[in-house]
Amino acid sequence: MSFLRENWMLFLVLFLSGGMLLWPMIQRRLGTMKDAGNLQVTQLMNANAVVLDVREPKEYEGGRLPNAIHIPLSQLGSRGPELGKLAGRPLVVYCDRGNRSRMAAGKLGKLGFKDVYSLIGGFRAWKSAGLPVER
């Protein structure tokens, strides 16, 4: 017991770092966003899903998924209501590698989207799989 009392800071660090490692997994289970691979995104697109590109304009000019709507993550808070009329449809969000699309999911949930998917690996994974890209 004295070891625990003398090293309480180490145990605190252990507990906090473990929690930080587990948090993304817990957040995925509790959140409204689901991960989707290239095949599932293709199926969603064929089923009339909305495709949202949250990359910055310079990245968007280099190519995009077919029929993607472009609203950069930095502008999603102010321009998000533009998507309001589409809230009943599934929404596929993507960025370059998949990190920003996860951040966008929280904002989209507040806008009323219940069925939000994030493209695993982002645009890079889509393009490297040889799937169609618009310029």
Buried (B, 14 or more C-beta within 10 A) or exposed (E): EEEEEEEEEEEEEEEEEEEEEEEEEEEBEEBBBEBBBBEBBBEBBEEEBBBBBBBBEEBBEEBBBEEBBBBBBEBBEEEBEEBEEBBEBBBBBBBBBBEBBBBBBBBBBEBEBEBBBBBBBBBBBBBEEEBEBEE
